Amino acid sequence: MHRRHQHKRRKNFYQMYGWLFILIALVLVGLFNIYPVINSLILSTMSGKGVVYSFNGLGNIKRLFSDTVFQTALKNTFIFFIFQVPIMLSLALLIASLLNDKKLKFKGFFRTAIFLPCVTSLVAYSILFKSMFGYDGIINVVLMNLHVIREPIAWLSDPLWAKVTVIIAITWRWTGYNMIFYLAGLQNIDPAIYEAAEIDGAGSFKRFKSITVPMLKPIILFTSIMSTIGTLQLFDEVVNLTSGGASTSSLNATLTLSQYIYDLSFKYVPNFGYAATVSYIIVLIIAVLAFIQFRLGGDRDEKN
């Protein structure tokens, strides 16, 4: 009886110290994660300027429907998402497949060279791209010497070409990052599967379509969701390369939702309530797109 009582006391002692250990983590999570989420949700129902706010209910949401700048930012963000994500992921998958070839020499060099842009300083690469895609930059010089174009293209000041430049810049920077995930996945595929398919007469494209893509499906789903989140939060490139399109003939030609939130919070007269509402629109869009991607790429496997 005495021993059982001692065992119970020791168990309670360990449980108490266990809770004390995780209490610090719980407090930090609550303070820096849960509280900001709840506070921003409350803030999204308020309106005002500076530090003066009043409850506005759904007023901020109604304002979104008549806010032409928000609509422009939303349209630009979706243009970047629709064009950039498929191009970047397809390139990353193709390059990873090529660099996984055992016969290829200098694989380490090529892998490092393609991965390096994602660890390059944002400011340094923005300066580089501004120089390359300037009116007198090397891109226009090369294209004109090759007789591809007759006149220099205004890559950074034309509304259309400014978007193209941003898409090229993001693709250049993040393709190597996604390539690493695909390379890791490819190296876990048994080479015997490819050898068997080759013996059966399957060509390179057939092996890529019927073996590589299906077996990398979970990784493709993961990179798709991460790239979607990254593109919908696009901020650095548009600010550093085109200032959100402020230098183009069409104002806000490359403005994104994240930059609009920044402008609402820090550039114009601060309106944190409306900025919080726009932030939750991004959260909602990401949630919907992630759900669609899971339905298209994830659930089907579970059903089978």
N, C-alpha and C positions, 0 to 999 in steps of 0.2 A: 504493500500500500504506500509506504514511504517512498519507495523507488519510483512508483508510478507518478506520485506527486512531483518528485524531482524532475522526471522526464517531461511532465507537462509544463513546469516552470521554465525549463531549459528551452522548450519549443516556443513558448510565448516570448522568451527573451530574444531568440533568433528572429522570430517574426517581427518583433518591434524594431530591431536593428535593421532588418531587411527593408521595412517601410521607411526608416530614417534615411537609408542610403538612396532610395529612389525618390524620396521627398524633394531633394534638391533639384533633381532632373524634372520632376513634375512641376515644381514652381517655375523653373526656367521656361519650360514648354508653355505653361499657362501664360507667363508674362510676355514672352516674345512671339508666340504663335497664336494662341487662342484669343488673348485679349485684343491684339491688333485686328484680327478677323471680325470679332464682334463689334469693336469700336468703329471700324470702317463701314460695317453694314449699317450701323446706326447713323453714321455720318452721311451715308448715301441717301438718307431720307431727309436731310437738312439742306438748307440753302442759305447763302449769305456770302459776304466778302470779308477778307481779313480774318478777324477773330469774332465777328458778330454773326451768329447763326440762329436760324429759327426752323422749327419743324415744317417740312414741306410735303410730307407724304410721298406721293408718286409724281410730284412736280418735276423732279429731275429726269425721270423716265419720259414724261411728256415732252420735255425740252429736247430730248434726243431726236425726236421725230421731225423737229423743225430746225435742228442745228445742222447747217450745210457743211460746216467745217468737220463735224463729227462724221457726217456721211461720206465726205471726201476721204477722211482718214480710214474709215471702214473699208471703202472701195479699194484704196491703195494697199491696205494690209492684205486683202483677199487676193489682189493681183499678185503681190509678192508670194503669197502662200500657194496659189494655184500653179504658178510657173516655176518658182524656185525649188520647192520641196521635191516634186517628181524628177526634175532635172538633176538635182544634187544627189538624190538617193540612187537613181539609175546609174549615174556616173560612178558613184562610190562602189556599187555592186559590180559594175563592169571592171573597174580598175582592180578591185579586190580579187576577182576571178582571174584576171591576167597575171597579177602578182603572186597568185598561189600556184602558178605553173612551176613544177619542179625543174623544168629545163631552162627556165629564165635565169640569166646571170645578173649579178649586181642587184638582187632583189632588196637587200637591206638598204642600199642607196636610194632606190626608187621609193620604197616605203617611207623612209625618213623624209625625203624631199616632198612627198605629197602630204605627209602629216604635219610638216613644219608650219604651214600657214596658220593653223589653229592655235599655235602657241606664240605667234608673232604679236608684237605690241599693236594694239588697235590704232593708236595715233600714227605709228610708223607706217603701217600698211595703208592707212587712209591718205597720208601724204604721198606715198608711192602711187596709189591709184589716181589721186588728183593730178599728179604729174603725168602719168601715162595716158590718162583719158582727157587731158587738157586739149584745148583747141589746136595747139601746136605740139601736142604730145606725140610720143612714139607710135601709138596705135594709129592715129590719123596718118602719120608719115608713112608707115608700112603699108596701110591699106591703099593710099594714093600711089605709092611706088608700084604696088601690085596691080594698079588700075581697077581695084574693086570699087572705089568711090572716086568721084570727080572733085568734090569739094570736102573740106574737113567737116566732120560731124560734131555738133555741139553736145558732146556726151553728157556734160554736167549741167547744161543750162536749158536744154530742150526737154519739155515735160515727158515725152516718150522715151528718149534716149537716157534721161536721168534714171528712170525706172530700170531700164536695161542694165545700166552701169551698176546700180545697187544689186541687182540679181546676180550679175557676174561676180561682184565683189564677195557677196555672201557665199556663193557657190565655191569660189576659189578658197575661201577661208575654212569652210566646214566640210567639204567633201572628204578630206583626209581623215577627219575625226570619225565620220561614219564608216569610212573604209576599214578602220581598225576593228570595229565590231564585226563586220562581214568577214574579215580575214580570220579573226578568232573563231567564228562559226565554221568557216570553210575547213580549217585545220582539224576540226572535230568530226568531219565527215570521213567515213572509212574509204580510203582510195580504192578498195576492192569493188565498191559499187560502181565507180567510174570505169574501172577496168572491165567489169562484166558488161556494162552498157556498151563500151567500145567494141568488145568481142561480138556483141549482138548487132553491131553495125550502126549504132547511134552516133551521129556527128556531134561536133562541138556545140552547135546551137541547141540540138535536141537534148544533150546532156545538161546544158545550162538550164534549159526550160523545165526539164522533167526531173532533174535531181537537185541542182543547186538551189533554184528558187523555192521549191517546196520544203527542202530541209532547212533553209534559212528563214522560213516564214515567221517564227517567233521573233527573230532578230530584226527582220524587216518591219514587223509590227511595232517593236520597241523604238527603232530609229524613226519610224513615221510619226509616232506620237511625240517623241522628243523634238523632232524637227518642226512639227506643227506648233508646239508650245514656244519654241525658240523664235519662229517666224512671226507668230502673233505678238510676241514681246519685242519685236524688232525696234531698236532705238539707235544704237551706236553708229551703224553704218550710214543711216539716212541723215543723221545730225552732222557727222564728220565729213561726209562726201558732198552732200547737197543742201545741208541746213534745212532739211525737210522740204526742199523745193523752193525755198525763198529766193534763190538766185535764178529760177527759171521764169519763163514768160507767163506760165500759169502758176500762180501762188499756191503753195501746199501740194505741188505735183507729186512729191514723195512722202508727204506727211503720213505717219502711221499712228495707230491708236496709242501706243506707248509714248510717242513724242507729244501727242495731244494732251495726254494726262500730265506729262511734265510741264507743258506750257500752261495748262490750267492751274497747276500747283505753284509754279515758281517763276514763270515768265510774265504772264498777265497778272492782273490783280488776283491774289490767291482765292480760289473757290474750291476748297478741299471737298465739299459735299458733292459737287457735280463731278469732280475728278474721281471720287470714290465710286460714283455710279458708273462712269465709263470703265473703271477698273473691273467692276463686277460683270460688265458686258463681255470683257475679254475672258473672264473666268467661265462665263456661261458658254461662249463660243468654243473654248477649248474643251469643256466638258462634253458638248454635243459632238464635236468632231472626234474626240477620243472614243466616245460611245460608238459612233459610226465605224471607226477604224477597228474597234474590238469586234463589232458584229461582222464586219467583212473579213477580218483576218484571224480572229481568235475563236469565236464560239463554234464555228463550223468544225474545227478540229475536236473540240470537246464532245460535240454531238456524235462524231464518228467514233 
